[in-house]
């Protein structure tokens, strides 16, 4: 196998998603089949899934999924968490041994909720407590890495091809209302367990195909607001931008898309007065959050999913609807594998978000 730095596939990476607009739960088996079709877009250095609605019995608790890469890290992590959180339960995340996945770290999940005194200290609510905890653990406790921190959802990722990662985590045994998937072909950063997609923070997750040229500017902007970009990858910073815009600045996902993939000034000049005023405001106020370069992303969030291409549409992203189900993928073949016939299919336009929400359909 060629090593990192000995190859380059600028069209690499694969993304896929399946969502039920009613919130009904279904097996994770289909998302494994969908992403497997695009195996040639991956190289075995990273694969993963974000799964929503999978912990209905613990839906009010935050689910920390954690990698431990050194033995002492678990003790340090658990002592740290116990100071600030009520721990409902914890366990090893179930996996199955398969020859394709090797060198796995210790992988555990913790169902927790911030202690009241921690919430009172932070003042802005339990989400901010978790936000602070994720960055504290990931930067201060050597060998511990929280890679999923939302409610009633979980991220599962590893070094490997995505279909093998799905089998490793026994994803077919889970039921959820949204599954997203990613097959990685890393171009600038090494393949490792924490660096595989999806990237997540709280209930937000991002899978991404592409390579953004604005990484340094975006990273510096996010670090001014307390985010710590420890993974040196563009998808991580996109996740933080979206968290900042939607959670901290209260923008809708549609408005956030207009920041990330902002229309060109020449197009803004041709807009009507009200639309031009809004677009100008977003470009002026959030100029550092503009993402440039080729990308297609699928964003999972509590109660919905968004697909977005860069404004020049330099990556493909197909979308199909069949009844209450929505399918998204880098290639139409990945949709047809699990949905041979559909009510309609279309492709995302450059810079125009496609957002679906539970009980609302497309917004």
N, C-alpha and C positions, 0 to 999 in steps of 0.2 A: 504493500500500500504506500502511496506517496505521502510524505509528511507535510505538515503545515508549512506553507511557504514555497512548496515545490509544485504547486498547481494554482490555477485561478479559473473560476467559472463565474463570470460576472452575471449570468442569468440564473445562478444556482439558488438553492433554498426553495422549499415548498411550504405552502400554508393551506389549511383547510378548516372548515367549520360546519357544524350542523346545529340548528337551533329550532326549538318548538315555540311558536308564538303564543301558545296557550299556557306555557309553563309546564306542560306534561313532561314526565321523565321517561327516558328511553335508555337502552343499553349503550355502553361505550364501544360495542363491537364494530359498528358502522364507521366510526371515525378512524379506527385502525385500518379498515379496508380502504377507506378513501385516501389516506395519506400514503398507503403502500403503493398505490398506482404511480406515484411520483418519485419512486426510489432513486431514479437517475439524477434527480436534483439534489440529492444528499450525498454524503460520502462517509457516513458512519461516525462522524465526529460530534454529533448532537441530534437529539430528537426529544420531543416532549408534547405534553397535552395540558390544557386547562379545562377543568370540569366543574360545572356549576350545578347546584342543587343536589350534590351527592351526600350531604350530611344533614338530612331533614330533621333527624332526632336531636341535633345539636346546632340548629340553625342560628341561635342567638349567641353562640360562642365563636371566638376567633380560632381558626385552625392554623397553627404554626406547623408547616412542614420543614424539617431541618435536616441538613447534611452534617455529619460529624466526621471529619477526616483524620483527627487524632484522638486517642483514647481519653485523654484528660478533658477534652472539650465538653463532653456531655455533662460531667459533674459541674464544671464552671457555668455552663448554660443553665442548668436546672437550678442552681443556687441563685443565679441572677434573676431568673423568671419568678422564682418563688417570693422574692422580695416585693415584686410589683403586681403580681397576678394571682388570682384564684385559679388553681389548676383543677379542672373537672376530671380529666383523665389524660393518659398518654400511653402510647404503644408504638411498637415497630410498625412501619407501613408494610402491609403484606406484599411480598414479591415472590416470584418463582425463579428458580435457578435455570438459566438458559445459557448455552455456550457463547452466544453472541454478545452478552453483556458481562463485562469483567471489571475487576478492580473497584467494585462498588463500595462507597463509604457506608457508615451506619446511617440508616434513614428512619427517622421517627416523626410522629405527629403528636401535637399537644393541643388539647382543646381548653382554651383559657379565656378569662375576662379580667380587665384591669381592676385592681382593688380600688375602692372608693377614694381612699386617700391619695392614690396616684392620679385619679381623674380630677380630684379637687386641686391638686398641685398643678397639673397641666392646664386646667381651666377650660380648654376648648373641646373637651369630649374624649370618649374612648378611642376614636379613630386616630386622633393625634397621639395618644399614648402608644398605640401600636406602631405608628409611623416612627416615633422616636426609638422604640425598642428595636425595630428591624435594623436601623442604621447603627445603633449602639452595639448590638450583638455582632453584626457583620463586619464591623471595623475594630472592635475591641476584644472580642473573644476568639483567640486563635484556634482555628480548626472547627468552628461552628458557623453555619451559614443558613439563615432563614430564607428559603426560596419561595414560600407561599404563606400569606398572612391574612386572607380574607375570611368572611363568614360563609358557611354553607357552600364552599368551593375549595378546590385544591389544584395545585400544579404538580405534575409528575414528569420528571425529566432526567436524562442521563446521557452518557456518551454511547452512541449507537445509532443505528437506523431507526426511524420512528416506529415502524411496525414492530421491531424487536423490543423497543422501549415499552410499547403498549402491552405486549405479552409479558414482559418482565414485571410490570406493575399490576398485571391481571385486570386490565382496564375493562374488559368485557363483563366483569362482575359488578361494576358500578352502574348506577342509573342517574342521569342528570337531564336538565333541560337545555343545556348548551355544552358542546364540546368543541374546542379548537385544537389544532395540531400543527406541528412544525417539523420539518426535516431540514437540518442545518448543513450548509456548505460554507464554513467559516473562511473569510477572506483576509481578515486583518488581525484576528485574535485566535489563540489556541483553543482547541476543543477540550472542554472539561465539564464536569457535571454541573457546576453552578453556572457556567456560561451557555449551556443549552437553552433554547427557547421552550416555552414561553417565559417572559419576564413578568413579574407581578409585584404589586404593592397594594395591600388591603384587598378590596374586591375587584381590582383592575388587573387585566392581563393583556399582553401584546405578543402577537407573532408577526414576523416581519420578513419580507423578501426584498433585498435591495442593499444599498450602501449609501449612507447619507454623507454629504460633503460638509455639512454644517456642524459636525459633531463637537468640535472644540468650542465653538461659540455657544452651542446649546448646553454643553456640559458646564461651562463657566457660569452661565445664567442660572442653571438649576442649583449649583453649589452655593450661589448667593442666597438661595431660599432654604438652605438647610439640607438639601439632598446630597448624598455622597456617592459619586459614580465610581465604584470600586472595581467594576468588571471590564471597563475600557471598551465597551461595545455600544454601538449606536442604538440598538433596541432598548437597552437599559435606559438611556436618556429620553427616548420617546415615551416610555412608560412614565417616567417622572414628570415630563412635560404635561402629559394628560392628567396625571393626578393633581398637579399644581393648578391647571386650568379648571378642571371640573370640581374638585373637592375644595381647594383653597380659594379659588376665585369665582366659584359658582357658575361657570359657563356651562351651557349645554354641550352635548357631544357634537352637535351640528356647528355650534359657534367655535368649539375647540378645533374642529376640522378646518374651519375658515382661518384659524390662526396658523395651524401646522402646515397646511397646503394653501396658503393665502393666494388670492387671485393677483395677477400681475397688475401694476399700476395702470397700464394701458387699458385693461379690461375695467378696472374700477372707474376710470374716467368716463366710460360709456354707460355706467349704471344710472338708474333713476336716483333722484335726490336722496330719498330715505335709505335706499340700499347702499348708495355710495357713502353716506355718512357713517353707517354701521361698519362697512368694510374698511374705511379709512381709520376709524377708531381702533378696530382690532389690530390692524397692521401697525399703527403708531404705538399703541400701548404695549403690545406683546411682540414687538419686532424680534426680540432675542429668541422667541419660541418658534420662529419660522424654520421649518425643516426643508433643506434643499438636497437635491440628488434623487436618484431613482428609488422608489419604494412602493410596495403595496403592504398594507397592514390589516390585520383583523384584530379588533379590540373587544375583549369580553368584559362585561361589567354587570353589576347586580341588576338583573331584570332585562338584559338586552345584549345586543352585539352590533358592532359597527365595522364596515369595510371602507377603506379609503386608499386611493391611489395618489401618488404625487401629481402635481398640477400639469405636468407634461405627459402623464400616463406612460411612463417608461417601464412599467411592469404590468402584466396582465392579472386580472382578478374577475373570475366568472361568478355569477350569482344566479341561483335557480329557486323557484318556489314550487312546492307540491303540497296542496292542502295547507295545513298549519305548519309544515316544515319549511325551513330555509336552509339552503346549501350554498357554501362559498368555497372557492378553491382557486389555486393558481392555474389549474388546467381544467377544462370542461370534462376531460376523461375521468378525473377524480370524483366529479359529481355523478356522472353516468354510472360509475361503478356501484354506487349505493342507491341511486335513484334513476333507473333506466328511462323512465318517462316522467315528465314534469309539466306543470301548468304553464310556466313561462321561464325563459332564461335570458339574461342580459349581462353585459359587462360594465363594470364600474367605469365612470368617466373620470378624467383627470381632475383632481381637486374637489370632487363632489361626493360627500359622504353618503353611504347607504346605511341607514340605522333602522334596526328592528327592535321593538320592545314587547315584552309580554303584555297581552290584552290590548295591543294597540296596532299591531302590524307595522308597516313601514311608516316612519315619521318624516 
